[in-house]
Amino acid sequence: MKRTCLMLIAALTASPVFAQGAGMQKLQARFDAADANHDGKLTLAEAQAGMPRVAKRFDQIDPAHKGYVTLGDIGQYIAQRRQ
């Protein structure tokens, strides 16, 4: 699962819309720090504790209401907002 997320992030960072290497590294680091149980997913509680901007937009980032967001979900949301 984590490998799939990393592959998606690699594809997103190759896109000119989301080509911000340092920004992506910071996002990855913040996500990893917020992911308290290291399962590659952020619950709303984890996002509230470690990524408050993600928490504020949690329902938009998780439109399927899975109850969690992945780094790939966040990257996709950012890319969509920038278009």
HELIX and SHEET records of a PDB file:
HELIX    1   1 LYS A    2  ALA A   14  1                                  13    
HELIX    2   2 PRO A   16  PHE A   18  5                                   3    
HELIX    3   3 GLY A   21  ALA A   34  1                                  14    
HELIX    4   4 LEU A   44  GLY A   50  1                                   7    
HELIX    5   5 PRO A   52  LYS A   56  1                                   5    
HELIX    6   6 PHE A   58  ILE A   61  1                                   4    
HELIX    7   7 LEU A   71  ARG A   82  1                                  12    
SHEET    1   A 2 LEU A  42  THR A  43  0                                        
SHEET    2   A 2 TYR A  68  VAL A  69 -1                                        
END                                                                             
